[in-house]
């Protein structure tokens, strides 16, 4: 428990060695001497022979003096923290040293001796009235502490270097410890965290932890009693159970007028069945109808189905017809013999004659007791047979109530599981029935099953079902007949009793006296901002709220119950006078017996901010007064200002050039490596392709030997002829065959048939040109007359030619190149093109 906080947490024991010298520093100054101070962080480094005690503040690499600079910037620097400071051992500049959110106490004055620290508590109750054995204490900048000194409540905002210098005397105990970061402030049940939010204990809720969560009640927000689904909850609630927890309640299994079993199945009351929407026991079964009271009642005798509300019969049984005067009834058809004789009541027709009914029947249509139309007096129809009843009108074996008008066993009601009629007789009516048991979730009141007990009654704790009448002094009650929630005769209910006026700490609401919010002493309502007066632990009344403290520069005046300003010399105070200061407003003063006086700091020191003490008070510097006194060895750099060596020289042009060339070389080397790698990757892919296609053949040892000799003697590399594959052989054979075909084609042009007739021009056919073989049919001849010779006769034309030999000279043989060119070029117009040709005799009419 945090209530045992200060001496059960971490302990830091300061070893005081008067003969040894130590160094204590604030930001900007260090003093060498003897010190018992245990507040702060110890800085050590392997580069220095001494360690340094750092007090709260911010330290950077430029902080004076030189010793402090050297140790802060040393690579071997490490930290050792006292209780309440960050436990990190590494030095990260700038270094902010501050007390963590909470309070540290010290057994000696001036922050010396045994130290202990506590952070903000989780709840106010955990630190209530904790005794402090402290001669000095340190508070973080965002924390205030309420303490009791000599039976007087005082709020501390600043660190106290010497409790003996306070204006009050007496034992010291801690009442409250809070952060000042919350706005608005937390209620008495919450604790303000360092992040500025209120931390609420279990059961409390709200931004300021001012109210109880659902299911909790009272000033401490306790949970509602077990077995109670709803109680008088809230911060002003009594916790009285208002709704008992129902086991196997109908709504837990989607059941309306039935009871949920342990397996989750719904068991319906008589006359009920599942509705079309899936809700169990929400519709009347066949043979029943829904009344205006919400009950399912059985149809009249002879009717198998009837309409809701009215009970009008919709379908009659076989052998029945609807009554002409009363549509709710079905009358039995007269029983007649074969001769047409109508059988009287108590008999039936067996065909030829009337036979007597069973003794269980008043009227019947058969000989057995199951053939009754109307049961005998004292028995009632149930599932086709006649059953007797108890003295309370309950049908035996059915659990239903006897209805003398319907002569049948009928259902008790929607919420009744059993019912009875006192002093039942044949003259009793069904209106006289009273429920004796109800479905879970319903309450029995005056023979009826209701959803809740009527006003003026309460649920008996004996069975949690029966509604019992309250005492005459109570209008409403709970738990017992005499525990009044509201009273008669205009009185007020307070704690279950009826009083004329509400006691202190309560307020009137709807005929009851409710408890005020725990923040208030008296109030006008249940909220924490409706206070009329305040308790001693939260004495400040502001805008209806009771707060634990005034602002920092004020004190609470018990006489006027208001906050008043401190004296101008005081930063915080316990009263109006200048002799009642708790801390000083001026940075050049410190506290002496409750008064702020000018600080008499030595060795060029000043009052340390936040600690209220001179640095020279924390460190005893030895003074050499006589020649026999040996001076304390001085530590180098304690008083020397910080000198930072600057090594930032500008680069010369040649340095820049060298760096540029170096970068270019590195880039070029990178490109070369990248290209080399790309070639290797490409060669690798080629080798993989060749291997897959079986194109690559590993050289034999003879080839490798030949290649080695070529390299050795500098000969030109021999071309390696790859072995001929089957595919290559087939390719060469195809090329040879093609070459032969071309040769044959070209040879066919060597001899050409020349026609004997000069008038006929012809040439080889396309077939002959392509295949080189002669046509199998004669060549086609197309005589064409030329325009220039058309006017001459054949004799004239022939005489001009003379009798020269018509045989053309063979063309000179072509060279190989001409033959190849002739073979592959596109065929030119030849004899197969139409040419002008002499047509024979002239067609000139003058020559005829």
KOLGULUM-763532 format. One record per residue (C-alpha): residue in three letters; x, y, z. Coordinates in steps of 0.25 Angstrom, whole numbers, padded with zeros to 4 digits, always signed. Last residue first. Layout:
ALAXYZ...
! end
This chain:
UNK-0040-0029-0613UNK-0029-0019-0612UNK-0038-0007-0611UNK-0046-0013-0599UNK-0033-0013-0591UNK-0034-0025-0582UNK-0020-0030-0586UNK-0016-0045-0586UNK-0009-0051-0574UNK-0011-0046-0559UNK+0003-0040-0557UNK+0006-0040-0542UNK+0005-0029-0531UNK+0009-0035-0518UNK+0001-0042-0507UNK+0009-0047-0495UNK+0013-0061-0495UNK+0024-0058-0504UNK+0031-0051-0493UNK+0028-0039-0483UNK+0038-0040-0472UNK+0039-0051-0462UNK+0043-0046-0448UNK+0058-0048-0446UNK+0063-0061-0439UNK+0067-0070-0451UNK+0072-0058-0460UNK+0081-0053-0449UNK+0086-0068-0447UNK+0089-0069-0461UNK+0095-0056-0463UNK+0104-0059-0451UNK+0108-0072-0456UNK+0111-0066-0470UNK+0101-0067-0481UNK+0104-0074-0494UNK+0102-0066-0506UNK+0088-0066-0512UNK+0085-0076-0523UNK+0083-0071-0537UNK+0069-0070-0541UNK+0064-0080-0552UNK+0056-0072-0562UNK+0066-0073-0573UNK+0065-0062-0583UNK+0055-0062-0594UNK+0052-0048-0594UNK+0045-0040-0582UNK+0039-0030-0591UNK+0034-0040-0600UNK+0026-0046-0588UNK+0019-0033-0584UNK+0015-0031-0599UNK+0010-0045-0600UNK+0003-0044-0587UNK-0004-0032-0591UNK-0001-0018-0585UNK-0010-0009-0577UNK-0008-0016-0564UNK+0007-0015-0565UNK+0009-0003-0556UNK-0003-0006-0547UNK+0003-0020-0543UNK-0007-0032-0545UNK-0007-0042-0534UNK-0007-0057-0535UNK-0009-0064-0522UNK-0002-0077-0521UNK-0003-0086-0509UNK+0008-0096-0508UNK+0004-0111-0511UNK+0002-0120-0499UNK+0011-0127-0490UNK+0019-0115-0487UNK+0034-0116-0487UNK+0042-0118-0474UNK+0050-0107-0466UNK+0040-0107-0455UNK+0038-0092-0453UNK+0040-0087-0467UNK+0034-0099-0473UNK+0021-0097-0465UNK+0021-0083-0469UNK+0021-0086-0483UNK+0033-0084-0492UNK+0031-0073-0503UNK+0023-0070-0515UNK+0023-0060-0526UNK+0017-0065-0539UNK+0018-0058-0552UNK+0032-0062-0554UNK+0027-0076-0555UNK+0038-0086-0551UNK+0036-0084-0536UNK+0049-0084-0527UNK+0049-0095-0516UNK+0059-0091-0506UNK+0071-0098-0502UNK+0080-0093-0490UNK+0067-0089-0482UNK+0065-0103-0476UNK+0079-0102-0470UNK+0075-0091-0461UNK+0064-0099-0455UNK+0073-0112-0454UNK+0083-0104-0447UNK+0073-0098-0437UNK+0068-0111-0434UNK+0082-0116-0431UNK+0084-0104-0421UNK+0071-0107-0414UNK+0075-0122-0412UNK+0089-0117-0407UNK+0082-0107-0397UNK+0073-0118-0392UNK+0085-0128-0390UNK+0092-0117-0382UNK+0080-0114-0373UNK+0079-0129-0370UNK+0093-0130-0366UNK+0092-0118-0357UNK+0080-0124-0350UNK+0088-0137-0348UNK+0099-0130-0341UNK+0112-0126-0347UNK+0123-0124-0337UNK+0127-0109-0334UNK+0138-0104-0342UNK+0147-0096-0332UNK+0154-0084-0339UNK+0168-0084-0335UNK+0173-0073-0327UNK+0184-0065-0333UNK+0198-0070-0328UNK+0205-0063-0316UNK+0214-0075-0313UNK+0208-0078-0299UNK+0194-0074-0303UNK+0194-0083-0315UNK+0200-0094-0307UNK+0189-0093-0297UNK+0178-0093-0308UNK+0184-0106-0313UNK+0184-0112-0299UNK+0170-0108-0297UNK+0166-0114-0310UNK+0172-0127-0307UNK+0166-0128-0293UNK+0152-0127-0299UNK+0144-0115-0300UNK+0131-0115-0293UNK+0120-0114-0303UNK+0109-0103-0303UNK+0098-0104-0313UNK+0089-0114-0305UNK+0077-0105-0305UNK+0076-0104-0290UNK+0091-0104-0289UNK+0092-0093-0299UNK+0081-0085-0291UNK+0088-0087-0278UNK+0101-0083-0284UNK+0095-0070-0290UNK+0089-0067-0276UNK+0102-0068-0270UNK+0109-0060-0280UNK+0098-0049-0278UNK+0100-0050-0263UNK+0115-0049-0265UNK+0114-0037-0274UNK+0105-0030-0264UNK+0115-0032-0253UNK+0126-0026-0261UNK+0116-0015-0265UNK+0113-0012-0250UNK+0128-0013-0246UNK+0131-0003-0257UNK+0120+0006-0252UNK+0125+0005-0238UNK+0139+0008-0241UNK+0134+0020-0249UNK+0126+0025-0237UNK+0138+0023-0228UNK+0147+0030-0237UNK+0137+0042-0238UNK+0136+0042-0223UNK+0151+0043-0222UNK+0152+0053-0233UNK+0142+0062-0225UNK+0150+0059-0212UNK+0163+0063-0218UNK+0157+0076-0224UNK+0151+0080-0211UNK+0164+0078-0204UNK+0171+0085-0215UNK+0162+0097-0213UNK+0165+0098-0198UNK+0154+0093-0188UNK+0150+0103-0177UNK+0154+0100-0163UNK+0144+0096-0152UNK+0153+0091-0141UNK+0148+0100-0130UNK+0153+0097-0116UNK+0142+0101-0106UNK+0147+0109-0094UNK+0138+0108-0081UNK+0141+0117-0070UNK+0151+0113-0060UNK+0146+0111-0045UNK+0146+0096-0044UNK+0155+0094-0056UNK+0166+0087-0048UNK+0163+0082-0035UNK+0169+0090-0023UNK+0177+0082-0013UNK+0171+0086+0001UNK+0180+0096+0008UNK+0188+0091+0020UNK+0186+0100+0032UNK+0199+0103+0040UNK+0200+0116+0033UNK+0187+0120+0039UNK+0173+0124+0034UNK+0172+0115+0022UNK+0157+0114+0018UNK+0150+0101+0015UNK+0138+0102+0006UNK+0126+0096+0013UNK+0116+0093+0001UNK+0101+0093+0003UNK+0100+0106+0009UNK+0110+0112-0002UNK+0099+0108-0012UNK+0089+0117-0006UNK+0076+0111-0002UNK+0061+0112-0007UNK+0062+0099-0015UNK+0053+0103-0027UNK+0063+0113-0032UNK+0077+0112-0025UNK+0080+0125-0017UNK+0093+0131-0021UNK+0108+0128-0021UNK+0119+0138-0022UNK+0127+0130-0011UNK+0117+0134-0001UNK+0102+0135+0000UNK+0095+0144+0010UNK+0081+0143+0005UNK+0072+0155+0008UNK+0061+0151+0018UNK+0048+0145+0015UNK+0041+0142+0029UNK+0035+0129+0034UNK+0047+0126+0043UNK+0057+0129+0032UNK+0053+0127+0018UNK+0062+0131+0006UNK+0064+0144-0002UNK+0070+0148-0015UNK+0061+0140-0024UNK+0049+0149-0018UNK+0036+0142-0016UNK+0040+0134-0003UNK+0034+0121+0002UNK+0025+0117+0014UNK+0023+0131+0018UNK+0016+0134+0031UNK+0025+0145+0037UNK+0021+0155+0025UNK+0007+0154+0031UNK-0006+0149+0024UNK-0005+0134+0027UNK+0000+0121+0023UNK+0009+0126+0012UNK+0014+0124-0003UNK+0022+0133-0011UNK+0024+0142+0001UNK+0030+0156+0001UNK+0017+0162-0005UNK+0009+0157+0007UNK-0001+0146+0003UNK-0014+0148-0003UNK-0027+0143+0003UNK-0036+0131+0000UNK-0049+0130+0007UNK-0055+0123+0019UNK-0056+0137+0026UNK-0050+0132+0039UNK-0043+0120+0033UNK-0035+0129+0024UNK-0029+0120+0013UNK-0016+0125+0007UNK-0012+0131-0006UNK+0000+0132-0016UNK-0002+0117-0020UNK-0017+0118-0023UNK-0026+0113-0012UNK-0026+0098-0008UNK-0035+0086-0007UNK-0047+0091-0015UNK-0061+0090-0011UNK-0070+0094-0023UNK-0082+0102-0024UNK-0075+0114-0031UNK-0063+0113-0022UNK-0064+0108-0008UNK-0050+0105-0002UNK-0049+0096+0010UNK-0047+0083+0003UNK-0041+0074+0015UNK-0048+0082+0025UNK-0062+0080+0018UNK-0069+0090+0010UNK-0082+0098+0010UNK-0094+0100+0000UNK-0089+0090-0010UNK-0096+0088-0023UNK-0084+0086-0032UNK-0081+0072-0027UNK-0095+0068-0032UNK-0106+0062-0022UNK-0113+0075-0019UNK-0114+0087-0010UNK-0102+0084-0002UNK-0096+0082+0012UNK-0082+0077+0015UNK-0079+0075+0000UNK-0068+0067-0007UNK-0075+0054-0003UNK-0087+0058-0011UNK-0099+0060-0002UNK-0107+0049+0003UNK-0122+0048-0001UNK-0134+0051+0008UNK-0146+0046+0002UNK-0160+0052-0002UNK-0156+0055-0017UNK-0142+0061-0013UNK-0138+0067+0000UNK-0123+0069+0003UNK-0114+0062+0012UNK-0101+0066+0019UNK-0108+0071+0031UNK-0121+0064+0034UNK-0134+0065+0025UNK-0146+0071+0032UNK-0159+0064+0038UNK-0154+0050+0038UNK-0158+0037+0033UNK-0148+0025+0034UNK-0142+0017+0023UNK-0129+0025+0024UNK-0136+0038+0022UNK-0151+0038+0017UNK-0157+0052+0018UNK-0171+0054+0024UNK-0183+0060+0017UNK-0193+0051+0024UNK-0188+0038+0017UNK-0173+0035+0015UNK-0164+0031+0003UNK-0154+0021+0002UNK-0158+0015+0016UNK-0151+0003+0022UNK-0163-0001+0031UNK-0169-0012+0022UNK-0156-0018+0018UNK-0146-0019+0007UNK-0152-0006+0000UNK-0163+0004+0004UNK-0173+0013-0002UNK-0183+0022+0004UNK-0178+0018+0018UNK-0184+0021+0031UNK-0195+0010+0029UNK-0184+0000+0027UNK-0182-0006+0013UNK-0191-0017+0008UNK-0184-0029+0002UNK-0183-0033-0012UNK-0179-0048-0014UNK-0168-0052-0023UNK-0155-0050-0017UNK-0158-0063-0008UNK-0154-0058+0006UNK-0148-0044+0001UNK-0163-0040+0000UNK-0164-0031-0012UNK-0170-0017-0007UNK-0184-0011-0006UNK-0189+0003-0005UNK-0188+0005-0020UNK-0191-0007-0028UNK-0181-0019-0029UNK-0175-0020-0043UNK-0178-0028-0056UNK-0191-0033-0050UNK-0197-0047-0046UNK-0210-0046-0040UNK-0216-0052-0027UNK-0214-0040-0018UNK-0200-0037-0023UNK-0191-0048-0029UNK-0179-0043-0036UNK-0174-0046-0050UNK-0160-0048-0055UNK-0160-0063-0053UNK-0174-0068-0057UNK-0184-0067-0046UNK-0190-0076-0035UNK-0203-0075-0027UNK-0212-0068-0036UNK-0226-0065-0032UNK-0239-0069-0038UNK-0252-0063-0035UNK-0254-0058-0049UNK-0255-0073-0053UNK-0269-0074-0047UNK-0273-0082-0035UNK-0287-0088-0034UNK-0283-0102-0037UNK-0274-0101-0025UNK-0260-0095-0021UNK-0258-0091-0007UNK-0246-0082-0011UNK-0243-0082-0026UNK-0229-0087-0030UNK-0217-0083-0039UNK-0204-0088-0044UNK-0193-0084-0054UNK-0199-0070-0056UNK-0193-0060-0065UNK-0203-0061-0077UNK-0215-0066-0069UNK-0221-0078-0062UNK-0224-0087-0074UNK-0238-0094-0075UNK-0243-0107-0071UNK-0257-0109-0078UNK-0272-0108-0074UNK-0271-0094-0082UNK-0280-0087-0071UNK-0274-0095-0060UNK-0260-0092-0063UNK-0250-0102-0056UNK-0236-0096-0054UNK-0224-0103-0060UNK-0213-0111-0054UNK-0217-0123-0063UNK-0215-0136-0055UNK-0228-0132-0046UNK-0235-0119-0051UNK-0233-0109-0040UNK-0246-0103-0034UNK-0241-0101-0020UNK-0247-0113-0014UNK-0240-0121-0025UNK-0246-0124-0039UNK-0251-0136-0046UNK-0247-0140-0061UNK-0256-0143-0073UNK-0249-0147-0086UNK-0246-0141-0100UNK-0234-0133-0096UNK-0241-0127-0083UNK-0256-0126-0081UNK-0260-0124-0067UNK-0266-0132-0055UNK-0275-0128-0044UNK-0288-0129-0051UNK-0287-0139-0063UNK-0278-0135-0075UNK-0285-0129-0087UNK-0282-0135-0101UNK-0276-0148-0095UNK-0271-0159-0104UNK-0258-0161-0096UNK-0266-0167-0085UNK-0271-0178-0094UNK-0285-0181-0100UNK-0285-0170-0111UNK-0291-0157-0115UNK-0292-0151-0101UNK-0299-0143-0092UNK-0298-0142-0076UNK-0286-0151-0077UNK-0277-0158-0067UNK-0289-0168-0064UNK-0287-0173-0079UNK-0298-0170-0088UNK-0311-0178-0089UNK-0315-0184-0102UNK-0326-0179-0112UNK-0331-0189-0122UNK-0328-0193-0137UNK-0315-0186-0140UNK-0308-0186-0127UNK-0315-0173-0124UNK-0310-0165-0111UNK-0315-0164-0097UNK-0313-0154-0085UNK-0321-0144-0091UNK-0333-0149-0100UNK-0332-0157-0113UNK-0340-0151-0124UNK-0348-0162-0132UNK-0346-0162-0147UNK-0348-0177-0149UNK-0333-0179-0151UNK-0331-0173-0138UNK-0328-0158-0135UNK-0317-0151-0128UNK-0319-0136-0129UNK-0307-0128-0135UNK-0298-0123-0124UNK-0298-0108-0122UNK-0286-0099-0125UNK-0284-0087-0117UNK-0277-0073-0119UNK-0287-0069-0129UNK-0298-0068-0119UNK-0312-0067-0125UNK-0311-0076-0137UNK-0302-0086-0130UNK-0292-0092-0139UNK-0293-0106-0143UNK-0287-0119-0137UNK-0286-0133-0141UNK-0272-0131-0146UNK-0265-0120-0138UNK-0269-0105-0141UNK-0259-0095-0148UNK-0259-0080-0147UNK-0265-0079-0133UNK-0266-0064-0128UNK-0257-0063-0116UNK-0258-0047-0117UNK-0244-0043-0114UNK-0237-0053-0123UNK-0246-0062-0132UNK-0249-0076-0130UNK-0244-0090-0134UNK-0248-0104-0130UNK-0262-0101-0125UNK-0271-0112-0119UNK-0270-0107-0105UNK-0266-0092-0104UNK-0252-0087-0108UNK-0241-0088-0097UNK-0235-0075-0092UNK-0222-0068-0095UNK-0219-0056-0086UNK-0216-0042-0091UNK-0227-0035-0083UNK-0234-0032-0096UNK-0235-0047-0098UNK-0227-0056-0108UNK-0234-0069-0113UNK-0231-0083-0110UNK-0234-0096-0119UNK-0222-0095-0127UNK-0211-0088-0118UNK-0211-0074-0114UNK-0198-0066-0119UNK-0186-0061-0112UNK-0181-0074-0105UNK-0168-0073-0113UNK-0164-0061-0121UNK-0161-0066-0136UNK-0168-0055-0143UNK-0180-0065-0147UNK-0183-0067-0132UNK-0179-0079-0124UNK-0190-0085-0115UNK-0199-0082-0103UNK-0211-0088-0097UNK-0205-0095-0085UNK-0192-0087-0081UNK-0180-0089-0090UNK-0167-0097-0087UNK-0155-0089-0094UNK-0142-0097-0097UNK-0129-0091-0091UNK-0124-0104-0086UNK-0127-0100-0071UNK-0141-0097-0075UNK-0147-0084-0079UNK-0161-0081-0074UNK-0173-0077-0082UNK-0181-0065-0087UNK-0171-0057-0094UNK-0159-0066-0098UNK-0147-0061-0105UNK-0138-0070-0097UNK-0133-0060-0087UNK-0145-0052-0088UNK-0153-0062-0080UNK-0144-0061-0068UNK-0136-0073-0064UNK-0132-0068-0051UNK-0137-0054-0048UNK-0128-0044-0041UNK-0136-0036-0032UNK-0140-0022-0036UNK-0139-0010-0026UNK-0128-0015-0017UNK-0124-0004-0007UNK-0111+0002-0010UNK-0114+0015-0003UNK-0111+0024-0015UNK-0105+0038-0013UNK-0093+0035-0022UNK-0102+0027-0031UNK-0109+0014-0030UNK-0122+0010-0023UNK-0121-0005-0028UNK-0123-0012-0041UNK-0120-0027-0045UNK-0118-0031-0030UNK-0113-0045-0027UNK-0100-0039-0022UNK-0101-0025-0015UNK-0098-0013-0024UNK-0084-0009-0025UNK-0078+0002-0016UNK-0076+0016-0021UNK-0069+0021-0009UNK-0079+0032-0006UNK-0091+0022-0009UNK-0095+0014-0021UNK-0089+0005-0032UNK-0096-0002-0044UNK-0095+0008-0054UNK-0082+0017-0051UNK-0082+0026-0039UNK-0080+0041-0040UNK-0069+0052-0038UNK-0057+0045-0044UNK-0053+0059-0050UNK-0056+0055-0065UNK-0067+0045-0060UNK-0066+0031-0054UNK-0064+0024-0041UNK-0066+0009-0038UNK-0051+0006-0038UNK-0043+0018-0035UNK-0042+0030-0044UNK-0029+0036-0050UNK-0032+0051-0053UNK-0024+0056-0065UNK-0013+0066-0066UNK-0002+0058-0071UNK+0005+0058-0057UNK-0008+0051-0051UNK-0019+0058-0043UNK-0024+0048-0033UNK-0039+0045-0032UNK-0049+0042-0021UNK-0048+0056-0015UNK-0052+0062-0028UNK-0042+0066-0039UNK-0038+0080-0042UNK-0044+0087-0054UNK-0033+0088-0059UNK-0023+0077-0056UNK-0008+0081-0056UNK-0007+0084-0041UNK-0002+0070-0038UNK-0007+0064-0024UNK-0002+0060-0011UNK-0011+0059+0001UNK-0011+0059+0016UNK+0004+0057+0019UNK+0008+0058+0034UNK+0018+0067+0041UNK+0019+0068+0056UNK+0019+0082+0062UNK+0024+0096+0058UNK+0018+0106+0049UNK+0025+0119+0043UNK+0034+0109+0035UNK+0050+0110+0038UNK+0050+0097+0045UNK+0045+0090+0032UNK+0059+0093+0026UNK+0061+0093+0011UNK+0046+0093+0008UNK+0042+0091-0007UNK+0031+0099-0012UNK+0016+0098-0013UNK+0012+0094+0001UNK-0002+0094+0006UNK-0004+0095+0021UNK-0015+0089+0030UNK-0013+0093+0045UNK-0012+0082+0056UNK+0003+0085+0059UNK+0007+0083+0044UNK-0003+0076+0035UNK+0001+0075+0021UNK-0005+0077+0007UNK+0005+0075-0004UNK+0006+0082-0017UNK+0012+0077-0030UNK+0015+0083-0043UNK+0029+0088-0040UNK+0034+0075-0033UNK+0034+0076-0018UNK+0047+0075-0009UNK+0046+0072+0006UNK+0055+0076+0018UNK+0056+0071+0033UNK+0046+0059+0030UNK+0040+0049+0039UNK+0026+0049+0031UNK+0014+0043+0037UNK+0003+0039+0027UNK-0010+0045+0029UNK-0017+0040+0016UNK-0007+0034+0007UNK-0015+0022+0001UNK-0028+0029+0003UNK-0026+0039-0008UNK-0025+0028-0019UNK-0014+0024-0029UNK-0003+0032-0021UNK+0006+0042-0028UNK+0021+0038-0027UNK+0028+0035-0014UNK+0043+0038-0011UNK+0052+0035+0000UNK+0065+0041+0005UNK+0074+0038+0017UNK+0083+0050+0020UNK+0084+0063+0014UNK+0074+0072+0006UNK+0078+0085+0014UNK+0073+0079+0027UNK+0074+0064+0030UNK+0065+0052+0029UNK+0061+0056+0014UNK+0048+0055+0007UNK+0045+0054-0007UNK+0031+0058-0014UNK+0024+0054-0027UNK+0026+0057-0042UNK+0040+0054-0044UNK+0051+0063-0039UNK+0058+0071-0050UNK+0071+0069-0057UNK+0070+0073-0072UNK+0083+0069-0079UNK+0085+0076-0093UNK+0092+0067-0095UNK+0090+0052-0093UNK+0098+0046-0082UNK+0096+0031-0080UNK+0092+0025-0066UNK+0077+0027-0067UNK+0071+0026-0053UNK+0063+0039-0054UNK+0062+0046-0041UNK+0053+0043-0029UNK+0063+0035-0021UNK+0078+0039-0024UNK+0083+0037-0038UNK+0097+0032-0043UNK+0101+0037-0056UNK+0112+0033-0066UNK+0123+0040-0074UNK+0132+0031-0082UNK+0131+0039-0095UNK+0134+0052-0088UNK+0125+0064-0092UNK+0119+0065-0078UNK+0132+0063-0071UNK+0140+0073-0079UNK+0129+0084-0078UNK+0127+0082-0063UNK+0142+0083-0061UNK+0142+0096-0070UNK+0132+0103-0062UNK+0122+0106-0068UNK+0111+0101-0077UNK+0115+0101-0092UNK+0112+0086-0094UNK+0099+0087-0088UNK+0093+0086-0074UNK+0079+0089-0070UNK+0075+0090-0055UNK+0074+0081-0042UNK+0087+0079-0034UNK+0099+0072-0040UNK+0108+0065-0031UNK+0122+0064-0037UNK+0132+0052-0037UNK+0147+0053-0036UNK+0159+0048-0043UNK+0154+0052-0056UNK+0156+0045-0070UNK+0149+0032-0064UNK+0136+0041-0063UNK+0126+0043-0052UNK+0113+0051-0050UNK+0105+0049-0037UNK+0090+0053-0039UNK+0082+0062-0029UNK+0079+0062-0015UNK+0088+0055-0005UNK+0095+0068+0001UNK+0105+0065+0012UNK+0115+0074+0006UNK+0130+0077+0008UNK+0138+0086-0002UNK+0139+0090-0016UNK+0128+0099-0022UNK+0123+0098-0036UNK+0116+0109-0045UNK+0108+0111-0058UNK+0097+0101-0057UNK+0098+0096-0042UNK+0110+0088-0037UNK+0115+0081-0024UNK+0129+0077-0024UNK+0134+0068-0013UNK+0146+0068-0003UNK+0149+0057+0007UNK+0152+0059+0022UNK+0137+0061+0025UNK+0133+0048+0019UNK+0118+0047+0018UNK+0112+0035+0012UNK+0098+0038+0007UNK+0088+0027+0009UNK+0078+0026-0002UNK+0066+0017+0001UNK+0056+0013-0009UNK+0042+0011-0004UNK+0037+0006+0010UNK+0042+0018+0017UNK+0033+0028+0009UNK+0021+0021+0005UNK+0014+0013+0015UNK+0001+0019+0010UNK+0005+0014-0004UNK+0000+0000+0000
! end
